[in-house]
Amino acid sequence: VPYGTDSDGMNILGLVLFAMVFGVALRKLGEEGEELIRFFNAFNEATMVLV
């Protein structure tokens, strides 16, 4: 039985939590955060075209 297989790799829960907190913070910024939200939306669309 390999040792440490459950603890190796990315911390997905931490990544999801960070993304949620970052999204809430951007929404609370209001108009100032809207530019960054548009950037991430455009980045997502470009990634979908590539995939």
Secondary structure, DSSP 8 states (H G I E B T S, - for coil): --SSTTTSS--HHHHHHHHHHHHHHHHHHTHHHHHHHHHHHHHHHHHHHH-
